[in-house]
Amino acid sequence: MQLIGGPLGGILLTLYGVRWLIYADALSYLVSAIANFLTSRVDGDNADRAISVRAVVGDLAEGVGVLRNEPTAWSLLPVTVIS
């Protein structure tokens, strides 16, 4: 999506102006959030686990633990965060 987003944004900006570009950007985030919500599922292991700050922090800690065991992913993390 990032490969076509820039050129499409440029075309949208040229044809319709910055206001419609901002609307399209906001709409793309909304569509993404809805898609994430609709595709999330609760499996048997996490059925009773409520979404909370503690759960999110635990998931982030687990993710960092996985990254520590993957040197390639760990080395690419700064590049991903910056871009």
Secondary structure in CASP SS format (residue, H / E / C, confidence):
PFRMAT SS
TARGET T0000
AUTHOR 0000-0000-0000
METHOD secondary structure of the structure
MODEL  1
M C 1.00
Q H 1.00
L H 1.00
I H 1.00
G H 1.00
G H 1.00
P H 1.00
L H 1.00
G H 1.00
G H 1.00
I H 1.00
L H 1.00
L H 1.00
T H 1.00
L H 1.00
Y H 1.00
G C 1.00
V H 1.00
R H 1.00
W H 1.00
L H 1.00
I H 1.00
Y H 1.00
A H 1.00
D H 1.00
A H 1.00
L H 1.00
S H 1.00
Y H 1.00
L H 1.00
V H 1.00
S H 1.00
A H 1.00
I H 1.00
A H 1.00
N H 1.00
F H 1.00
L H 1.00
T H 1.00
S C 1.00
R C 1.00
V C 1.00
D C 1.00
G H 1.00
D H 1.00
N H 1.00
A C 1.00
D C 1.00
R C 1.00
A C 1.00
I C 1.00
S C 1.00
V H 1.00
R H 1.00
A H 1.00
V H 1.00
V H 1.00
G H 1.00
D H 1.00
L H 1.00
A H 1.00
E H 1.00
G H 1.00
V H 1.00
G H 1.00
V H 1.00
L H 1.00
R H 1.00
N C 1.00
E C 1.00
P H 1.00
T H 1.00
A H 1.00
W H 1.00
S H 1.00
L H 1.00
L H 1.00
P H 1.00
V H 1.00
T H 1.00
V H 1.00
I H 1.00
S C 1.00
END
